[in-house]
Amino acid sequence: RQKDITPRSISSTPVYYELALSSDRNSSYSHRAAREKFSFQKTTCLEKEVAEIKCSGLECGIRPEASIPWANERRSRIVGGGNAGPGACPWQAALYKEGEFQCGATLISDTWLLSAGHCFYNAQSDYWVARLGALRRGTPPAPYEQLRTISQIVLHPEYQDQGFINDISLLKMAEPIALTTYVRPICLPSPSREPKDGAMCTVVGWGQLFEVARVFPDTLQEVQLPVISTAECRKRTVFLPLYKVTDNMFCAGYERGGRDACLGDSGGPLMCQENDGRWSLAGVTSNGYGCARANRPGVYTKVVNYLPWVEKVMKNEDPGPGPPVCQGHRCPLGECLPPARLCNGFIECRDSSDERGCW
């Protein structure tokens, strides 16, 4: 999208580039702009003028990869879903504490992430890194991945660990991310948009594939689940003492079980597609009884109830205490290596930075 094209005089004729834009109108993708193709041709500016083009920012809630590759396959993932495609969830972030993967989070602006509160209970003073644009956690970073240090962690002031009460948090990144096709924010729901009972929404994450085995996927997983309203979830779990569904929660899942979020998916999004095709953040993966059990739905924090708090925190200019200092070498994902573990012949950082400049 182009606007405000203003020519101005220039005093020399440096090399410029022509930008040719073409779109495949026969593309099956739902958002054609995400499939635009660019080519560059070297030229000169003969008229000694240059046009300044200001482009609008990327819209929220657009998935450049709209197809679901596992729709007709039977696989056991997330639990019960399948591999997500590249760019399928550009707002998904993986959170690492001191170099170890812990939780998911959702990008809601170029500076802020939204996650679950229990991920940071008694861990706010640790060093956290957000990894955005990633599809596979166990492989070398893709060119479109971005890493950001978390400079501020804000738990809801009324968060209670027991019962997962107000299980929501906001994370401020030390530097804004660059918005791209593979890294862009999700839309927040409108204030009147309650999760609708029976609506089919999507959960994503790198959590366990099975309840009984600590098997984690390399590739981001996604699964579709029907929303269960707060009132309906209370009816279904009234005789289950481990469930305490408040007005700030809702559930999702099938009565027969088989599909669910699991350990490691906490903090990630439950997202629903709106009528205009964009995706909004309806819930934050919070808790549940086991994983994918029959009549044991997963519980999610109801984001719409926290919009005033989210807006208030994001407007606050307080930079926070900042991340802790490492008395040694900090790896890209946050692990702090003491001096004794540097240049010892063993590569411990994913980018081999602990073994560079040793000789």
ROGUDO-380837 format. One line per 4 residues: their letters; for each residue y, x, z of C-alpha. Coordinates in pm, 1 decimal. Each point is the difference from the previous one (the first is absolute). Example, Ala and Ser with C-alpha at 12.3 -4.5 7.8 and 13.67 -1.06 7.14 Angstrom:
// ROGUDO-380837
AS = -450.0,1230.0,780.0  344.0,137.0,-66.0 $
//
This chain:
// ROGUDO-380837
RQKD = 0.0,0.0,0.0  334.2,144.0,-101.6  352.7,-82.5,102.2  345.9,156.0,43.2 $
ITPR = -21.8,220.0,-308.8  332.4,184.3,-7.5  78.6,276.9,-251.2  216.1,285.8,119.1 $
SISS = 144.7,297.6,-181.3  -163.7,340.2,39.2  139.7,338.5,-94.0  -312.8,163.6,-136.4 $
TPVY = -312.7,-85.4,-195.3  -295.5,83.4,221.9  -351.1,-109.6,-88.1  -80.8,-363.2,79.8 $
YELA = -311.0,-208.8,-40.8  -46.5,-332.2,-172.0  -209.3,-249.0,194.4  -219.0,-234.2,-201.2 $
LSSD = -145.1,-299.4,182.7  -285.3,-216.0,-119.4  -202.5,-271.7,168.8  -344.4,-124.4,-90.7 $
RNSS = 56.8,-373.8,-24.4  -372.1,-60.5,-35.9  -76.5,168.8,329.6  -218.2,-196.4,239.9 $
YSHR = 193.4,127.9,299.5  201.0,-259.5,187.3  307.6,219.1,32.2  84.8,141.6,-341.3 $
AARE = 276.4,226.3,129.4  -256.0,200.7,192.5  -171.2,93.1,-327.3  309.4,121.9,-186.1 $
KFSF = -45.7,319.9,-201.6  262.2,268.1,-44.2  38.0,281.7,-251.9  261.1,275.2,-18.5 $
QKTT = 164.4,161.9,-301.6  229.4,303.2,14.7  344.1,-60.4,-153.0  370.1,87.3,36.8 $
CLEK = 299.5,-209.0,96.4  214.0,15.7,-317.0  268.6,-243.6,119.5  58.6,200.8,319.3 $
EVAE = -60.8,-307.9,209.8  -281.1,-84.8,238.2  -106.5,-345.7,113.9  -63.1,-30.6,371.3 $
IKCS = -278.3,-247.9,67.4  -55.0,-149.0,343.9  -338.1,-161.9,51.3  -74.2,-262.5,259.2 $
GLEC = -250.0,83.2,272.9  -365.2,-90.9,-23.4  -81.8,-351.7,109.4  -212.4,-52.4,307.7 $
GIRP = -348.1,-144.2,-12.4  -97.5,102.9,-353.6  -353.3,131.9,-49.9  -8.0,212.8,-318.1 $
EASI = -379.4,-23.0,-4.0  -71.8,-371.6,-1.3  -366.7,4.3,-94.7  -268.2,5.6,268.4 $
PWAN = -281.9,224.5,-125.2  -258.3,-125.9,247.7  54.2,-375.0,-50.9  -342.6,-55.6,-157.6 $
ERRS = -192.4,264.0,192.2  -193.9,-18.4,324.9  93.5,290.0,223.5  22.5,63.5,371.2 $
RIVG = 350.6,121.4,81.8  287.8,-47.1,250.5  -241.6,-202.1,95.3  -105.7,-200.3,-307.9 $
GGNA = 267.1,93.0,-254.3  28.7,280.6,-252.3  194.6,297.2,-129.4  366.8,-58.5,-74.3 $
GPGA = 138.4,129.3,-328.7  278.6,258.6,-40.6  331.0,-158.1,93.3  -166.4,-318.9,123.9 $
CPWQ = 179.0,20.5,333.8  312.1,217.8,-38.0  127.9,-90.0,348.0  -313.4,114.8,182.0 $
AALY = 41.5,305.6,223.1  -260.8,207.2,182.8  113.4,121.7,342.1  -112.9,334.9,139.9 $
KEGE = 38.2,109.6,362.1  -2.5,377.8,35.9  -190.4,20.5,-330.1  -258.8,-272.6,69.6 $
FQCG = -1.3,-336.6,-178.2  63.8,-283.4,244.8  138.8,-320.1,-148.9  160.6,-168.1,-295.2 $
ATLI = 359.9,-110.2,-43.1  210.7,-190.4,-252.9  315.5,120.6,-172.0  281.0,-256.4,40.7 $
SDTW = 296.8,215.5,-110.4  63.5,354.0,-119.8  21.5,114.0,363.5  -207.0,-238.2,212.5 $
LLSA = -369.0,-77.6,43.5  -151.3,-290.5,191.3  -326.9,39.8,189.4  -194.7,-116.7,305.6 $
GHCF = 122.4,81.1,348.1  -340.0,101.4,137.1  -15.0,293.9,-243.2  276.1,172.4,198.7 $
YNAQ = -72.3,-108.9,355.2  27.2,320.3,208.2  41.0,196.3,-325.9  371.4,-30.4,-75.7 $
SDYW = 66.8,362.8,88.2  -261.9,134.0,-243.4  77.2,134.2,-346.5  -54.1,-269.6,-261.9 $
VARL = 1.3,29.5,-378.7  0.4,-284.5,-253.7  -181.8,50.8,-329.0  116.6,-236.0,-274.4 $
GALR = -124.7,-52.9,-354.4  -351.4,113.1,93.2  -314.0,-162.5,-136.3  -264.5,247.1,121.2 $
RGTP = 50.8,163.5,339.1  -258.7,276.2,-37.3  120.6,151.7,-326.5  292.0,232.3,-83.4 $
PAPY = 327.9,-193.1,-13.6  84.1,-179.4,-323.7  332.5,85.1,-170.2  153.3,-331.2,107.4 $
EQLR = -86.9,33.7,371.1  277.3,50.4,254.4  -22.2,126.9,357.7  260.6,-83.2,263.1 $
TISQ = 26.9,97.7,364.3  52.2,-290.0,239.5  321.0,60.6,194.3  7.1,-318.7,206.8 $
IVLH = -265.5,-241.9,127.6  120.6,-336.7,129.9  -255.0,-219.1,177.1  89.9,-360.3,62.6 $
PEYQ = 166.4,-11.1,344.5  -248.0,-263.4,120.8  -312.6,165.3,-136.9  -306.1,-28.2,225.7 $
DQGF = -307.2,205.3,-75.4  -231.8,-244.3,174.5  -32.5,-297.6,-229.1  192.4,165.6,-285.5 $
INDI = 312.2,-195.9,92.1  292.7,64.1,-238.7  -214.9,251.8,-184.6  265.1,129.7,-237.6 $
SLLK = 202.3,319.0,-43.3  258.3,153.2,-230.9  -5.3,361.1,-117.2  302.3,182.7,-135.5 $
MAEP = -63.8,286.0,-240.7  198.8,322.0,30.8  100.9,-21.8,-366.6  10.0,-297.3,-238.6 $
IALT = -284.1,-19.7,-248.3  60.9,0.1,-374.6  -76.1,-346.4,-137.8  -241.7,22.4,-293.2 $
TYVR = -263.8,-211.0,-172.6  -258.3,124.0,251.8  222.5,-6.1,309.9  211.9,-308.4,58.4 $
PICL = 55.3,-248.6,285.2  -161.5,-335.2,52.1  215.0,-310.0,48.3  43.9,-141.7,348.1 $
PSPS = -74.1,-372.9,23.9  280.6,-253.8,-0.8  82.2,-130.7,351.5  -162.9,-335.9,-73.5 $
REPK = -314.7,143.7,-158.5  -286.7,-53.0,246.0  -344.7,123.9,-105.4  -159.0,-308.2,-156.4 $
DGAM = -345.6,-107.4,111.5  -254.3,64.0,-275.6  226.8,221.7,-210.4  -182.3,294.0,-156.9 $
CTVV = 166.5,327.4,95.6  -94.1,367.4,-20.8  -68.5,264.0,265.0  -9.2,371.3,-82.5 $
GWGQ = -86.8,317.3,188.0  -216.2,308.4,44.3  -186.3,-140.8,300.6  -372.4,-2.5,73.6 $
LFEV = -233.9,-144.3,-261.0  -244.9,-133.1,259.7  32.2,-99.9,363.1  -307.8,189.1,119.9 $
ARVF = 62.1,333.3,-172.2  309.1,219.1,-2.4  7.7,23.4,-378.4  350.2,21.1,-142.5 $
PDTL = 80.4,-29.6,-372.1  178.3,263.4,-202.7  162.4,-260.3,-226.9  237.6,-271.9,120.4 $
QEVQ = -182.6,-331.4,43.0  123.0,-355.5,-50.5  -151.0,-339.6,72.2  112.6,-359.6,-42.4 $
LPVI = -15.8,-225.2,305.6  98.7,-361.3,70.5  278.3,-42.5,254.4  -82.1,-193.6,316.7 $
STAE = 309.9,-147.8,162.4  82.8,61.6,365.2  -100.7,-352.7,101.0  -325.2,6.7,-196.7 $
CRKR = -90.9,345.9,131.2  45.3,-121.4,356.8  -240.1,-287.6,-67.0  -263.7,233.8,-140.8 $
TVFL = 27.6,253.2,281.9  64.7,-229.5,297.6  -332.6,93.0,161.5  27.7,370.9,-80.1 $
PLYK = 172.7,169.4,296.9  74.5,319.8,-193.2  233.8,-194.4,-229.4  346.2,-82.9,132.5 $
VTDN = 187.3,-124.5,-306.0  371.7,-34.9,75.1  267.5,-164.2,-214.2  78.0,346.2,-138.0 $
MFCA = -348.0,41.2,-145.8  -214.9,-156.9,-268.7  -350.3,69.0,-129.5  -175.6,63.1,-329.7 $
GYER = -362.7,3.7,-107.5  -301.3,-207.5,-98.7  -208.4,-208.3,241.0  -311.2,173.5,-134.9 $
GGRD = 158.8,341.7,51.9  -81.7,282.1,-240.2  358.7,100.4,-78.2  252.5,136.6,244.8 $
ACLG = 222.0,286.7,104.2  -155.3,254.2,236.7  75.4,306.5,213.7  256.2,215.4,-178.4 $
DSGG = 164.9,-287.5,-187.7  235.9,-71.4,290.9  366.9,-9.2,-90.9  -64.3,-71.0,-366.0 $
PLMC = 121.5,-307.6,-186.1  -137.0,-345.3,-50.0  198.2,-90.6,-309.9  35.2,-324.2,-191.2 $
QEND = 120.0,-57.5,-354.9  299.5,-231.1,-34.6  68.6,-248.2,-279.7  222.5,251.1,-181.4 $
GRWS = -287.4,250.9,-13.9  134.5,233.9,263.7  -187.9,91.6,316.8  127.1,-51.4,353.5 $
LAGV = -116.4,134.6,334.4  -148.5,-293.4,191.7  -189.0,191.2,266.9  -76.9,333.5,161.9 $
TSNG = -366.5,81.7,61.9  -37.0,-17.4,378.1  -338.2,-74.1,160.5  -325.0,-192.5,-12.1 $
YGCA = -346.0,-34.6,150.0  -218.8,247.8,-186.9  35.4,11.1,-378.7  -88.2,-273.3,-251.7 $
RANR = -208.5,-200.1,247.1  -61.4,-369.0,-59.2  248.8,-223.4,184.8  192.0,308.5,117.2 $
PGVY = 315.9,16.4,-214.4  238.1,292.3,-0.8  332.0,-39.2,181.9  334.4,94.6,-154.1 $
TKVV = 354.4,27.5,133.2  218.5,-271.6,-155.0  282.4,197.7,-162.8  229.9,-297.2,-62.6 $
NYLP = 47.3,-46.7,375.5  137.8,352.8,34.3  255.7,4.8,-282.2  305.2,-6.2,234.0 $
WVEK = -140.2,292.0,199.3  -82.3,195.3,-316.4  350.6,-52.4,-135.0  158.5,103.6,330.1 $
VMKN = -201.2,322.0,25.8  61.9,100.2,-361.6  375.8,-40.2,48.0  -0.4,231.4,301.4 $
EDPG = 127.5,345.2,-94.3  -164.6,171.7,298.2  -199.8,289.6,-150.9  -240.3,9.7,293.2 $
PGPP = -137.8,310.2,172.1  -152.9,141.7,-316.8  -348.5,149.9,-45.7  -132.6,268.0,239.2 $
VCQG = 43.7,366.9,-86.9  -304.8,206.5,-97.1  -21.2,347.7,155.1  -191.7,133.4,-296.8 $
HRCP = -59.3,-145.0,-347.0  13.0,-369.6,-89.1  -241.6,-114.6,-273.4  120.5,-265.1,-249.3 $
LGEC = -185.1,-283.2,177.1  134.3,105.8,338.7  -261.4,222.0,162.8  160.9,276.6,207.6 $
LPPA = -181.7,332.2,-31.7  70.0,264.4,265.7  82.6,353.4,-121.6  -356.0,115.7,75.8 $
RLCN = -136.4,-235.9,-268.7  228.3,127.6,-276.0  -114.3,259.0,-253.7  -349.1,5.3,151.2 $
GFIE = -185.7,-43.1,-328.0  -71.3,-371.0,55.5  200.4,-259.9,-192.6  86.3,-284.7,236.5 $
CRDS = 302.9,-161.4,-169.0  -64.5,-213.2,-307.7  252.2,208.8,-197.9  -130.1,338.4,127.0 $
SDER = 343.9,69.4,147.7  -157.2,150.0,313.6  -143.8,285.0,-209.1  302.7,78.7,-214.9 $
GCW = 208.8,314.5,24.5  -255.2,168.0,220.3  -17.2,333.4,-175.4 $
//
